[in-house]
Amino acid sequence: MLLAIDTSTRYAGVSIADDEKLLASRGWYSRSSHTAQLMPAISEIMGDLKLALSDLDGIAVALGPGAFSALRVGLSVAKGLAMASKKSLVGIGTLDLEAFPYLGSGLPVCALLDSGRKEVASALFAIDGTRIRDDIISPPDELIPEVTEPTIFCGEGVTNWERVIKETFGGLAIVARPLPAGRICSLIELGKQRLGAGGSDEIALLQPYYLRMPSIGGPKRRDLIPQQS
């Protein structure tokens, strides 16, 4: 039994699945940090399924990139539940979640999240599904040298940038419009894969990836950085 928690963006969700299927899921949109919605949503789906923490086999949480407060809320709750239940915890990058449904399609994949300031957070994956590089934040046109063949553009960032993507990349851009529930389903599947392979993260060391570095003194192009404790 796996509990999945994603508070990466304003669209957030929680789900529970067993080895065979998704059992329950709740999603919501919030302009704040998801503090008011997250624990009630977890309590609701666990109550509906008559589950206790001891019934879980593990917990999966989305690590970002995402908003500072939202990521802290999700990861803090995931860590607290993992510690209380003594269950395994796995963290998975949000852009990996956005790309997951399209990997192995026979085309490269570019997953996007809107980062504000006319920039996007992006991840690039080769035809075989392997990462081409680490996540970065940049204006969309800085991706032009990296997109040299027909590529699937996916992720929540496509919503605000679809017109720019089509104008910038023309026939090379195959745009997959996102579904709000898609990311939490990916988190369930990737979480089960990691737990099934015996993987887990050390609770004390697991950190989120924030959407951007602090604006004071930061360069225009920024790699994502882990939380500093």
Legacy VTK file of the C-alpha trace (Angstrom):
# vtk DataFile Version 3.0
C-alpha trace
ASCII
DATASET POLYDATA
POINTS 229 float
0.000 0.000 0.000
1.554 3.289 -1.128
0.625 6.839 -0.149
1.641 9.509 -2.690
1.877 13.246 -1.893
2.404 16.011 -4.456
2.337 19.700 -3.503
4.755 20.934 -6.171
2.494 23.576 -7.705
-0.895 25.157 -7.083
-2.391 21.893 -8.341
-1.785 19.326 -5.613
-2.974 15.852 -4.778
-2.721 12.732 -2.661
-3.399 9.130 -3.662
-3.297 5.639 -2.229
-2.707 2.517 -4.318
-2.106 -1.154 -3.692
0.018 -3.420 -5.860
-2.643 -3.609 -8.549
-4.610 -0.383 -8.750
-5.302 3.137 -7.539
-7.667 2.960 -4.585
-8.386 6.602 -3.776
-7.235 10.050 -4.842
-7.934 13.673 -3.939
-6.811 16.726 -5.881
-7.218 20.454 -5.353
-6.064 23.881 -6.481
-4.722 26.378 -3.955
-3.144 29.810 -4.205
-1.317 29.280 -0.902
0.939 26.543 0.460
-1.587 23.651 0.676
-1.271 23.623 4.476
-5.043 23.767 4.977
-5.839 21.021 2.459
-3.090 18.415 2.734
-3.655 16.657 6.067
-7.462 16.691 5.760
-7.144 15.118 2.310
-4.841 12.380 3.615
-7.116 11.726 6.593
-10.143 11.576 4.298
-8.798 9.013 1.850
-7.283 6.861 4.589
-10.537 7.046 6.524
-12.594 6.121 3.471
-10.376 3.062 2.956
-10.286 2.302 6.697
-6.496 2.362 6.673
-4.046 3.165 9.444
-0.456 4.311 8.984
0.665 0.792 9.868
-1.128 -0.496 6.753
1.156 1.490 4.442
4.184 -0.088 2.810
5.727 3.256 1.907
5.266 6.910 1.058
6.238 8.720 -2.148
6.569 12.500 -2.361
7.193 14.908 -5.235
10.396 16.893 -4.652
9.965 19.763 -7.114
10.921 22.029 -8.736
8.066 23.950 -7.242
7.094 26.762 -4.940
9.127 27.132 -1.747
6.335 26.933 0.841
4.312 24.336 -1.051
7.257 21.936 -1.333
8.132 22.348 2.330
4.571 21.489 3.346
4.448 18.325 1.252
7.871 17.042 2.217
7.433 17.865 5.909
4.180 15.908 6.046
5.683 13.000 4.107
8.684 12.880 6.431
6.509 13.075 9.522
4.275 10.242 8.370
7.261 8.100 7.380
8.911 8.620 10.748
5.679 7.936 12.665
4.912 4.781 10.703
8.532 3.638 10.302
7.838 3.125 6.594
10.090 3.747 3.597
10.048 7.172 1.959
10.977 7.884 -1.662
11.263 11.303 -3.282
10.853 11.818 -7.022
11.451 14.953 -9.084
8.340 16.715 -10.348
9.631 17.055 -13.919
10.292 13.307 -13.945
6.639 12.849 -12.998
5.471 15.149 -15.793
7.600 13.314 -18.366
6.850 9.766 -17.218
3.697 9.060 -19.310
5.540 9.996 -22.525
8.855 8.224 -22.020
9.344 5.345 -24.410
7.021 6.905 -26.988
9.767 6.945 -29.611
10.352 10.695 -29.279
12.448 12.905 -27.015
10.504 14.558 -24.189
10.796 18.078 -22.787
8.903 18.490 -19.491
8.075 22.039 -18.394
6.896 23.850 -15.286
6.171 27.571 -15.203
8.673 29.300 -12.918
7.456 32.898 -13.287
9.571 35.853 -14.470
9.023 34.683 -18.074
11.010 31.512 -17.411
10.357 27.787 -17.262
11.897 24.903 -15.368
12.692 22.136 -17.834
14.002 18.599 -18.087
15.024 16.847 -21.301
14.820 13.111 -21.955
16.208 11.123 -24.874
14.245 8.707 -27.058
15.177 5.841 -24.747
13.843 7.728 -21.709
17.177 8.633 -20.168
17.836 12.154 -18.967
19.866 14.370 -21.250
20.706 16.884 -18.513
19.741 18.089 -15.051
16.767 20.393 -14.509
17.377 24.044 -15.307
15.451 27.311 -15.224
15.648 29.495 -18.329
13.570 31.464 -20.836
11.926 29.048 -23.309
13.959 30.331 -26.260
17.169 29.179 -24.570
15.997 25.617 -25.195
16.239 26.098 -28.978
19.751 24.584 -29.337
18.614 21.522 -27.382
15.520 20.736 -29.455
16.766 19.536 -32.843
14.134 16.905 -33.715
10.397 16.374 -33.129
9.931 16.487 -29.353
7.005 16.018 -26.989
6.483 19.079 -24.803
4.562 18.152 -21.666
3.952 19.208 -18.096
1.939 21.869 -16.327
4.126 24.587 -17.843
2.678 23.857 -21.278
-0.596 25.474 -20.197
0.834 28.994 -20.114
3.481 28.525 -22.786
1.732 26.546 -25.538
1.553 29.455 -27.988
5.192 30.406 -27.423
6.297 26.785 -27.761
4.520 26.401 -31.103
5.835 29.719 -32.407
9.390 28.991 -31.240
9.759 25.357 -32.270
7.234 25.072 -35.082
6.866 21.542 -36.413
9.392 20.186 -33.912
6.934 20.729 -31.046
4.353 18.061 -30.254
2.366 19.573 -27.390
0.716 17.275 -24.834
-1.726 19.256 -22.758
-1.511 18.324 -19.070
-4.184 16.778 -16.885
-4.181 17.925 -13.232
-4.460 14.326 -11.997
-1.725 12.998 -14.255
1.212 13.881 -12.031
-0.085 12.119 -8.917
-0.707 8.973 -11.003
2.899 9.117 -12.200
4.047 9.491 -8.597
2.154 6.335 -7.672
3.731 4.350 -10.507
7.302 5.588 -10.019
6.977 5.263 -6.251
5.903 1.641 -6.583
8.782 0.951 -8.947
11.363 2.343 -6.530
9.904 0.624 -3.480
9.526 -2.620 -5.391
13.202 -2.497 -6.284
14.097 -1.995 -2.629
14.847 1.697 -2.984
14.246 4.314 -0.315
15.623 7.680 0.731
17.084 8.622 4.075
14.387 10.689 5.747
16.717 13.150 7.452
18.627 13.909 4.248
15.791 14.119 1.724
15.392 17.694 0.501
13.170 19.458 -2.050
14.289 21.189 -5.217
13.072 24.768 -5.177
11.836 26.532 -8.263
14.629 29.113 -8.218
17.461 30.454 -6.130
16.911 33.624 -4.099
16.617 36.567 -6.484
19.249 38.711 -4.730
22.577 38.138 -6.403
21.358 35.211 -8.490
22.376 34.852 -12.139
19.758 34.844 -14.870
20.207 31.137 -15.609
19.955 28.974 -12.514
20.285 25.321 -11.752
17.853 24.106 -9.114
19.272 23.876 -5.637
18.390 21.692 -2.645
17.006 23.074 0.564
19.606 24.343 2.969
19.014 23.263 6.534
LINES 1 230
229 0 1 2 3 4 5 6 7 8 9 10 11 12 13 14 15 16 17 18 19 20 21 22 23 24 25 26 27 28 29 30 31 32 33 34 35 36 37 38 39 40 41 42 43 44 45 46 47 48 49 50 51 52 53 54 55 56 57 58 59 60 61 62 63 64 65 66 67 68 69 70 71 72 73 74 75 76 77 78 79 80 81 82 83 84 85 86 87 88 89 90 91 92 93 94 95 96 97 98 99 100 101 102 103 104 105 106 107 108 109 110 111 112 113 114 115 116 117 118 119 120 121 122 123 124 125 126 127 128 129 130 131 132 133 134 135 136 137 138 139 140 141 142 143 144 145 146 147 148 149 150 151 152 153 154 155 156 157 158 159 160 161 162 163 164 165 166 167 168 169 170 171 172 173 174 175 176 177 178 179 180 181 182 183 184 185 186 187 188 189 190 191 192 193 194 195 196 197 198 199 200 201 202 203 204 205 206 207 208 209 210 211 212 213 214 215 216 217 218 219 220 221 222 223 224 225 226 227 228
